[in-house]
Amino acid sequence: MFTGLVQAVGQVERRGRALLVEGCSAFAPLQLGDSVAVDGVCLTVASLVGDGFLADVSEETLQRTTLGAKAAGGGSVNLEPALRLSDRLGGHLVSGHVDGIGEVVAVESLPQSWHLELRWRDADFGRYICDKASVAVNGISLTVAGCAEAGARFWLAVIPHTWSVTALRDLQVGDEVNLEIDLLARYTERLISAGGPQDETPPISAAWLAEHGWG
């Protein structure tokens, strides 16, 4: 589990069937088996190399995320070690399991922030996006500033600090990013749609929530 607060910007490249991730000195030392979020993708340390590590990656990970394409070009990646139970949760709960790919629609420098506009490749994920919702973009915990097209297109106001200390600063229109929806949104949808066992637990609905004080 992660918080979406990036601790370093590193580099990733292919090494045979594995990925080499470098630039982890900010949160060293690493141990074999540790989890590290690399552009929002949870990878396991399989071997220690210099100030980084080698990680095995599945076909699923390469297909669902941008890591394969980025590794081929030696791109910059956001890095975050796994959350300790004693750590502060400064961002939001991030699992490191990417839901889908987004495309950068617009990047604009404003006097006090950066306007970053994204579009889901799969528009169905838009149902998880709303104003002030949390979303992880390349592993960075960000807040949705606005959305359109039923959430399939949305934008974020990125403060200068976040822009300068993460790989967001390298983004250009047309680039692809890893997106992970808020875990709370996913589980809420699941509970509301699934209901409970027959004759035991009633399905969660708007009426049920109002009856139990959530109105």
LINFENDA-V797398 format. One record per backbone hydrogen bond with DSSP energy under -1.0 kcal/mol. CO is the residue of the C=O (numbers start at 0). NH is the residue of the N-H. Records with the same first field share a line. If there is no record, write none. Layout:
# LINFENDA-V797398
CO: NH  NH
This chain:
# LINFENDA-V797398
0: 82
1: 93
2: 91
3: 140
7: 78
9: 76
10: 21
12: 19
14: 17
17: 14
18: 54
19: 12
20: 52
21: 10
23: 26
24: 27
30: 33
33: 44
34: 81
35: 42
36: 79
37: 40
40: 37
42: 35
44: 32
46: 53
48: 51
50: 23
51: 48
52: 20
53: 45  46
54: 18
57: 61
58: 62
59: 63
60: 64
65: 69
66: 70
67: 71
69: 74
74: 11
76: 9
77: 38
78: 6  7
79: 36
83: 86
87: 89
93: 1
95: 41
99: 178
100: 120
101: 176
102: 118
103: 173
105: 116
107: 114
112: 109
113: 157
114: 107
115: 155
116: 104  105
117: 153
118: 102
121: 124
122: 125
123: 126
124: 127
125: 128
129: 132
132: 143
134: 141
135: 179
136: 139
139: 136
141: 134
143: 131
145: 154
147: 152
148: 151
151: 119
152: 147
153: 117
154: 144  145
155: 115
157: 113
158: 162
159: 163
160: 164
165: 168
166: 169
167: 170
171: 174
174: 103
176: 101
177: 137
178: 98  99
179: 135
181: 185
182: 186
183: 187
184: 188
185: 189
186: 190
187: 191
188: 192
189: 193
190: 194
196: 199
204: 208
205: 209
206: 210
207: 211
208: 213
209: 212
